[in-house]
Amino acid sequence: MVVTACAYVLWFTSVASIGPERAGLFTSLIPISAVSVTALIGTGEPTWGHVAGAVIVLLGLLVGLTTSKEPDLIVVGPRE
């Protein structure tokens, strides 16, 4: 519960600074943090599937954060 609460606090503070498009990418860290905390407090052990999933999610996050797409501009001419 604490990890989820921290994730939401980070979400709402990051939306204002980096925008909702990029902040949305960070919601993928919630399952990774859940697996990490489970291992840290000793209630479970991550499997290779968890590790592989975490690596894939982190790679997707890096791609999403480093790919910059310029917004499409709509040019409106004078009305006739």
Residue pairs with C-beta under 8 A, 6 or more apart in sequence:
3 30
3 33
3 34
3 37
4 30
7 27
7 29
7 30
7 33
10 26
11 23
11 26
11 27
14 22
14 23
14 26
15 23
22 64
22 65
25 60
25 61
25 64
25 65
26 61
28 57
28 60
28 61
29 57
29 61
31 53
31 57
32 54
32 57
32 58
35 44
35 46
35 50
35 54
36 46
38 44
38 46
39 45
39 46
